[in-house]
Amino acid sequence: MNEQEAIQVAEQNREMLQIDPEMAFESAEKAILEYKENPEESGPTTDRIAWLITFSNPWGFVVVNVDDRTGKVLSVERSR
């Protein structure tokens, strides 16, 4: 998956991920992150290569983590 495809995955899932429509795309970067299928439960983690797609506005930001290989949204991080 390239950068543009990862951005497209995040954009297409904005409503489902409850990302404010006023948030603008800010950046995309590829990184290795620890992933756990059920983060609320104990268990092993795996390393995944993912695209970190960031949307922001003056009152916060959202980062959508998209698996580089499958295009699956792995997680969403929000500023508080």
N, CA, C and O of each residue as an XYZ file, in Angstrom:
320
protein
N       0.848     -1.165      0.000
C       0.000      0.000      0.000
C       0.894      1.229      0.000
O       1.889      1.296      0.722
N       0.525      2.186     -0.815
C       1.305      3.418     -0.815
C       0.600      4.482      0.038
O      -0.497      4.256      0.549
N       1.236      5.621      0.179
C       0.718      6.683      1.039
C      -0.676      7.128      0.615
O      -1.562      7.271      1.457
N      -0.875      7.344     -0.663
C      -2.172      7.832     -1.139
C      -3.278      6.813     -0.863
O      -4.390      7.203     -0.508
N      -2.997      5.527     -1.018
C      -3.999      4.495     -0.731
C      -4.364      4.482      0.752
O      -5.530      4.307      1.104
N      -3.373      4.668      1.616
C      -3.631      4.700      3.049
C      -4.481      5.910      3.432
O      -5.391      5.797      4.254
N      -4.189      7.049      2.846
C      -4.998      8.254      3.093
C      -6.433      8.007      2.643
O      -7.378      8.398      3.329
N      -6.595      7.366      1.503
C      -7.927      7.082      0.975
C      -8.707      6.169      1.923
O      -9.902      6.380      2.129
N      -8.056      5.162      2.503
C      -8.722      4.286      3.480
C      -9.224      5.111      4.656
O     -10.372      4.964      5.074
N      -8.374      5.972      5.189
C      -8.763      6.802      6.331
C      -9.906      7.744      5.953
O     -10.859      7.896      6.718
N      -9.821      8.371      4.793
C     -10.862      9.297      4.345
C     -12.199      8.577      4.147
O     -13.245      9.099      4.531
N     -12.167      7.389      3.554
C     -13.394      6.649      3.287
C     -14.074      6.178      4.571
O     -15.279      5.926      4.577
N     -13.318      6.058      5.644
C     -13.857      5.568      6.911
C     -14.081      6.672      7.938
O     -14.343      6.380      9.105
N     -13.985      7.913      7.532
C     -14.121      9.047      8.470
C     -15.391      8.975      9.304
O     -15.337      9.091     10.529
N     -16.527      8.785      8.658
C     -17.799      8.784      9.392
C     -17.860      7.618     10.373
O     -18.238      7.801     11.530
N     -17.493      6.430      9.924
C     -17.512      5.255     10.788
C     -16.574      5.425     11.986
O     -16.873      4.961     13.086
N     -15.438      6.095     11.764
C     -14.452      6.308     12.827
C     -14.761      7.543     13.667
O     -14.016      7.876     14.589
N     -15.845      8.209     13.350
C     -16.307      9.400     14.061
C     -15.244     10.510     14.088
O     -14.926     11.074     15.135
N     -14.714     10.795     12.900
C     -13.751     11.878     12.752
C     -14.507     13.121     12.306
O     -15.198     13.105     11.287
N     -14.377     14.175     13.058
C     -15.071     15.434     12.782
C     -14.809     15.864     11.336
O     -13.656     15.912     10.908
N     -15.866     16.176     10.582
C     -15.679     16.592      9.184
C     -14.843     17.862      9.035
O     -14.297     18.116      7.962
N     -14.737     18.655     10.090
C     -13.938     19.876     10.025
C     -12.444     19.611     10.204
O     -11.627     20.508      9.995
N     -12.085     18.393     10.587
C     -10.664     18.073     10.724
C     -10.060     17.909      9.338
O     -10.625     17.240      8.473
N      -8.908     18.526      9.142
C      -8.219     18.472      7.851
C      -7.071     17.470      7.905
O      -6.443     17.270      8.946
N      -6.814     16.849      6.760
C      -5.648     15.964      6.660
C      -4.400     16.777      6.971
O      -4.224     17.880      6.453
N      -3.538     16.231      7.817
C      -2.309     16.933      8.174
C      -1.062     16.208      7.678
O      -0.175     16.825      7.088
N      -0.991     14.887      7.917
C       0.229     14.183      7.526
C      -0.002     12.681      7.429
O      -0.995     12.143      7.919
N       0.958     12.026      6.775
C       0.977     10.565      6.681
C       2.419     10.123      6.835
O       3.320     10.657      6.188
N       2.624      9.145      7.698
C       3.968      8.590      7.845
C       3.870      7.110      8.115
O       2.900      6.640      8.709
N       4.873      6.377      7.680
C       4.917      4.940      7.885
C       5.755      4.666      9.130
O       6.810      5.267      9.335
N       5.255      3.735      9.966
C       5.955      3.411     11.204
C       5.649      1.965     11.594
O       4.724      1.342     11.072
N       6.447      1.455     12.519
C       6.185      0.152     13.105
C       5.481      0.386     14.427
O       5.951      1.163     15.258
N       4.348     -0.288     14.624
C       3.651     -0.125     15.889
C       3.280     -1.479     16.467
O       3.161     -2.469     15.744
N       3.099     -1.510     17.775
C       2.673     -2.728     18.452
C       1.162     -2.834     18.303
O       0.439     -1.861     18.516
N       0.691     -4.025     17.935
C      -0.733     -4.231     17.702
C      -1.230     -5.414     18.516
O      -0.590     -6.463     18.584
N      -2.375     -5.219     19.125
C      -3.040     -6.290     19.853
C      -4.478     -6.322     19.359
O      -5.160     -5.298     19.356
N      -4.937     -7.490     18.945
C      -6.282     -7.633     18.384
C      -7.344     -7.089     19.338
O      -8.239     -6.360     18.910
N      -7.258     -7.430     20.611
C      -8.198     -6.941     21.624
C      -7.406     -6.188     22.696
O      -6.943     -6.804     23.656
N      -7.241     -4.887     22.553
C      -6.391     -4.120     23.471
C      -6.858     -4.144     24.928
O      -6.062     -3.892     25.832
N      -8.131     -4.443     25.165
C      -8.647     -4.472     26.537
C      -8.292     -5.767     27.265
O      -8.417     -5.840     28.488
N      -7.857     -6.779     26.536
C      -7.536     -8.079     27.126
C      -6.027     -8.283     27.160
O      -5.285     -7.697     26.371
N      -5.591     -9.127     28.090
C      -4.167     -9.450     28.123
C      -3.870    -10.407     26.972
O      -4.755    -11.098     26.468
N      -2.621    -10.429     26.580
C      -2.234    -11.304     25.483
C      -1.062    -10.724     24.720
O      -0.603     -9.619     25.008
N      -0.584    -11.477     23.748
C       0.601    -11.047     23.002
C       0.298     -9.903     22.039
O      -0.836     -9.705     21.604
N       1.344     -9.167     21.730
C       1.257     -8.129     20.715
C       2.141     -8.529     19.541
O       3.058     -9.337     19.682
N       1.851     -7.953     18.390
C       2.696     -8.171     17.221
C       3.113     -6.811     16.677
O       2.427     -5.809     16.877
N       4.236     -6.793     15.996
C       4.672     -5.565     15.342
C       4.042     -5.511     13.961
O       4.054     -6.498     13.225
N       3.493     -4.360     13.616
C       2.885     -4.152     12.302
C       3.471     -2.907     11.677
O       3.723     -1.916     12.362
N       3.688     -2.960     10.377
C       4.047     -1.757      9.636
C       2.729     -1.096      9.266
O       1.856     -1.718      8.662
N       2.596      0.167      9.634
C       1.329      0.859      9.407
C       1.565      2.291      8.959
O       2.614      2.886      9.203
N       0.554      2.814      8.299
C       0.525      4.226      7.945
C      -0.200      4.951      9.063
O      -1.295      4.547      9.455
N       0.391      6.009      9.577
C      -0.223      6.844     10.601
C      -0.754      8.088      9.898
O       0.009      8.981      9.530
N      -2.060      8.131      9.718
C      -2.722      9.211      8.996
C      -3.289     10.183     10.027
O      -4.150      9.805     10.822
N      -2.822     11.421     10.022
C      -3.219     12.407     11.025
C      -4.149     13.460     10.435
O      -3.886     14.034      9.379
N      -5.240     13.692     11.152
C      -6.188     14.765     10.852
C      -6.163     15.710     12.040
O      -6.032     15.260     13.178
N      -6.286     17.006     11.801
C      -6.247     17.939     12.927
C      -7.099     19.170     12.655
O      -7.520     19.443     11.531
N      -7.328     19.893     13.732
C      -7.944     21.210     13.707
C      -7.482     21.919     14.976
O      -6.747     21.326     15.766
N      -7.885     23.156     15.193
C      -7.355     23.892     16.351
C      -7.627     23.245     17.712
O      -6.903     23.518     18.670
N      -8.640     22.408     17.818
C      -8.956     21.842     19.132
C      -8.516     20.398     19.322
O      -8.847     19.797     20.345
N      -7.779     19.815     18.374
C      -7.264     18.465     18.605
C      -6.821     17.768     17.344
O      -6.738     18.360     16.268
N      -6.534     16.475     17.512
C      -6.103     15.674     16.375
C      -6.586     14.243     16.524
O      -6.947     13.802     17.615
N      -6.585     13.517     15.399
C      -6.915     12.099     15.345
C      -5.870     11.448     14.459
O      -5.531     11.968     13.396
N      -5.353     10.290     14.908
C      -4.411      9.518     14.100
C      -5.058      8.171     13.796
O      -5.423      7.427     14.706
N      -5.195      7.866     12.510
C      -5.751      6.592     12.063
C      -4.581      5.711     11.644
O      -3.805      6.082     10.763
N      -4.453      4.551     12.270
C      -3.366      3.614     11.972
C      -3.881      2.568     10.985
O      -4.760      1.770     11.312
N      -3.322      2.582      9.773
C      -3.774      1.705      8.684
C      -2.668      0.705      8.367
O      -1.540      1.093      8.060
N      -2.997     -0.591      8.443
C      -2.024     -1.655      8.157
C      -1.497     -1.507      6.734
O      -2.274     -1.403      5.785
N      -0.187     -1.497      6.593
C       0.448     -1.296      5.292
C       0.174     -2.441      4.329
O       0.082     -2.225      3.121
N       0.042     -3.642      4.844
C      -0.138     -4.814      3.983
C      -1.589     -5.049      3.599
O      -1.880     -5.365      2.446
N      -2.516     -4.897      4.564
C      -3.910     -5.266      4.324
C      -4.843     -4.082      4.096
O      -5.916     -4.252      3.517
N      -4.457     -2.888      4.540
C      -5.339     -1.734      4.441
C      -6.380     -1.677      5.540
O      -7.275     -0.832      5.506
N      -6.273     -2.568      6.515
C      -7.212     -2.592      7.646
C      -6.893     -1.454      8.616
O      -5.725     -1.171      8.885
N      -7.933     -0.805      9.138
C      -7.728      0.191     10.177
C      -7.433     -0.570     11.467
O      -8.284     -1.302     11.973
N      -6.213     -0.389     11.999
C      -5.793     -1.109     13.205
C      -6.260     -0.436     14.470
O      -6.668     -1.103     15.421
N      -6.205      0.879     14.492
C      -6.616      1.618     15.678
C      -6.758      3.095     15.337
O      -6.344      3.561     14.276
N      -7.360      3.810     16.281
C      -7.546      5.256     16.139
C      -7.126      5.892     17.463
O      -7.579      5.481     18.531
N      -6.270      6.883     17.382
C      -5.819      7.603     18.568
C      -6.354      9.028     18.487
O      -6.297      9.668     17.437
N      -6.878      9.516     19.620
C      -7.460     10.860     19.657
C      -6.807     11.688     20.753
O      -6.466     11.170     21.817
N      -6.635     12.974     20.486
C      -6.165     13.881     21.534
C      -7.331     14.119     22.480
O      -8.495     14.000     22.099
N      -7.003     14.450     23.692
C      -8.071     14.661     24.694
C      -8.159     16.099     25.069
O      -8.993     16.472     25.894
